[in-house]
Amino acid sequence: MIRLLLVDDQSIIRQGIKSLLESQPDFEVVGEAENGKQAISQVEILQPDVVLMDVRMPITDGVAATKAITQQFPLVKVLILTTFDDDEYISQGMRFGAKGYLLKDTPLEPLVNAIRSVHSGHTHFGPGLFERIMTPTVERTLAKTFTRPPELEQLTPREKEVLQLIASGASNREIAESLFIAERTVKNHVTNILTRLNLRDRTQAAIFANSFSFEQ
């Protein structure tokens, strides 16, 4: 069972989302909050698996709440669900630890799939949003969160090849086919890359690779 916390300042929106999600046999809405401050408190009390977080809310907005939740409760996944597709919201949300970003007009099936994906530890974006965060303007914003670590020079030539392919958006299977290696080997390389560069996931790895010249 995936335990969900709904965070939105409009009760009618919360109720609508709740009724949709509770139709899924593996979802349980364990709580609601109408602002970021309440969300942080509810996470501490309820320990949900996934928080569906709105962005623009009174008292404490969704971006600040996302930052607090991911820092204080690292096992809780945050999926931003909002009407705003502003680049700055996307970049800030991802910088502060959100695992995904969807718009509220997302149909039920993609929303359900996104929640399950985020719960499993994957990063998920709505259609076109990944491309948006990879634009030069947003890349520069996100790149400010990274420092050029000395571990970068410890990547093997193969790991650098894998990192470049991650940056191009290739899946593990596509990387394996491109480099003529086993998919299991690719997974090991990805794990090593994230560990050595102190990155959270493939999205950060892609942003990192597009923000620095690591061949130097």
C-alpha positions in Angstrom: 0.0 0.0 0.0 1.3 3.4 -1.0 0.5 6.0 1.7 -0.2 9.5 0.3 -0.4 13.0 1.7 -2.2 15.6 -0.4 -1.1 19.2 -0.1 -3.1 22.0 -1.7 -4.6 25.2 -0.5 -7.9 24.5 -2.2 -10.1 21.9 -0.4 -12.1 21.1 -3.5 -8.9 20.2 -5.4 -7.8 18.0 -2.6 -11.1 16.2 -2.5 -11.2 15.7 -6.2 -7.7 14.2 -6.2 -8.4 12.1 -3.2 -11.5 10.5 -4.7 -9.6 9.7 -7.9 -6.6 8.2 -6.1 -8.6 6.2 -3.6 -10.1 4.3 -6.5 -6.7 2.6 -6.8 -6.4 -0.6 -4.7 -2.7 0.1 -3.7 -3.2 3.8 -2.7 -4.3 5.1 0.7 -4.7 8.9 1.3 -3.6 9.2 4.9 -3.8 12.9 5.3 -4.2 16.4 3.8 -2.7 19.8 4.3 -3.6 23.3 3.0 -0.1 24.8 3.1 3.5 23.9 3.3 3.8 24.4 7.1 1.0 21.9 7.7 2.5 19.5 5.2 5.8 19.4 7.2 3.9 18.7 10.4 1.7 16.1 8.8 4.7 14.3 7.3 6.3 14.0 10.7 3.1 12.6 12.2 1.8 10.4 9.4 5.1 9.3 7.7 3.5 9.0 4.2 5.4 7.3 1.4 4.6 10.1 -1.2 3.6 13.7 -0.8 1.6 15.3 -3.7 2.7 18.9 -3.3 1.2 22.1 -4.7 3.5 25.0 -5.3 1.7 28.3 -4.6 0.3 28.2 -1.1 0.0 30.6 1.8 2.2 30.6 4.9 4.8 28.2 3.5 4.9 27.5 -0.2 5.4 24.1 -1.8 9.1 24.7 -2.8 10.1 25.5 0.8 8.1 22.6 2.2 9.7 20.3 -0.3 13.1 21.4 0.8 12.3 20.9 4.5 10.6 17.5 4.0 13.4 16.0 1.8 16.0 17.2 4.3 14.2 16.0 7.5 12.5 12.9 6.1 14.7 11.5 3.3 12.6 8.4 2.8 9.5 10.4 1.9 9.1 11.1 -1.8 7.7 14.5 -3.0 5.8 14.7 -6.3 5.0 18.3 -7.2 1.5 18.5 -8.7 0.5 22.0 -9.7 -1.1 24.2 -12.3 2.1 26.1 -12.8 4.7 25.0 -15.4 7.1 27.9 -14.7 10.7 27.0 -15.3 11.8 28.5 -11.9 9.3 26.3 -10.0 10.5 23.3 -11.9 14.2 24.0 -11.2 13.7 24.9 -7.6 11.5 21.9 -6.9 14.1 19.5 -8.3 17.0 21.3 -6.7 15.3 20.9 -3.3 14.7 17.1 -3.7 11.3 16.6 -5.5 11.2 13.3 -7.3 8.8 14.5 -10.0 6.8 17.4 -11.5 3.3 17.1 -13.0 0.5 19.5 -13.9 -2.9 19.1 -12.3 -4.5 18.5 -15.6 -2.6 15.2 -15.9 -5.1 12.4 -16.7 -5.6 9.7 -14.0 -3.6 6.9 -15.5 -0.4 9.0 -16.0 -0.8 10.4 -12.5 -1.1 7.0 -11.0 1.9 5.7 -12.9 3.9 8.7 -11.8 3.1 8.1 -8.2 4.1 4.5 -8.4 7.3 5.4 -10.3 8.3 8.0 -7.7 7.5 5.6 -4.8 9.9 3.1 -6.5 12.6 5.7 -6.4 12.5 6.9 -10.0 12.3 10.5 -11.1 9.2 11.4 -13.2 8.2 14.4 -15.3 5.1 15.3 -17.1 5.2 15.5 -20.9 7.8 18.0 -22.1 8.9 19.0 -18.6 12.2 17.1 -18.7 13.1 19.0 -21.8 12.2 22.2 -20.1 14.6 21.6 -17.2 17.4 20.8 -19.7 17.2 24.2 -21.3 20.3 26.4 -20.8 18.6 28.8 -18.5 17.4 26.2 -16.1 20.6 24.2 -16.4 22.5 27.2 -15.1 20.1 27.6 -12.2 20.4 23.9 -11.3 24.2 23.8 -11.8 24.6 26.3 -9.0 23.8 23.5 -6.6 26.8 21.5 -7.8 30.5 22.0 -7.1 33.0 20.4 -9.3 34.1 17.5 -7.1 37.6 16.0 -7.3 35.9 12.6 -7.6 35.0 13.6 -11.2 38.5 12.9 -12.3 38.2 9.4 -10.8 35.6 8.3 -13.3 36.8 5.6 -15.6 36.7 6.2 -19.4 33.7 3.8 -19.5 31.9 5.6 -16.7 32.4 8.9 -18.6 30.8 7.3 -21.7 27.9 6.1 -19.6 27.5 9.6 -18.1 27.4 11.2 -21.5 24.7 8.8 -22.7 22.7 9.4 -19.5 22.9 13.1 -20.4 21.5 12.4 -23.8 18.5 10.7 -22.2 19.4 7.1 -23.0 17.9 4.3 -20.9 20.0 1.6 -19.4 19.0 -0.8 -22.2 20.0 1.8 -24.9 23.3 2.5 -23.1 24.0 -1.3 -23.1 23.3 -1.6 -26.8 25.3 1.4 -27.6 28.4 0.3 -25.7 27.9 -3.4 -26.4 27.8 -4.3 -22.7 25.3 -6.1 -20.5 22.4 -4.0 -19.0 23.5 -5.2 -15.5 26.9 -3.8 -16.1 25.3 -0.4 -17.1 23.4 -0.4 -13.8 26.7 -1.0 -11.9 28.3 1.9 -13.7 25.3 4.2 -13.0 25.5 3.3 -9.3 29.2 4.1 -9.2 28.8 7.4 -11.1 26.1 8.6 -8.7 28.1 7.6 -5.6 31.4 9.1 -6.8 29.8 12.4 -7.9 27.5 12.5 -4.8 24.4 12.9 -7.0 20.9 11.8 -6.1 19.6 10.3 -9.3 19.9 10.1 -13.1 18.3 13.5 -13.6 21.0 15.2 -11.5 23.6 13.2 -13.4 22.2 14.4 -16.7 22.1 18.0 -15.5 25.7 17.7 -14.2 27.0 16.2 -17.5 25.3 19.0 -19.5 26.7 21.7 -17.1 30.4 20.8 -17.0 33.1 19.7 -19.3 34.2 16.6 -17.5 36.6 15.5 -20.2 39.1 18.1 -19.2 
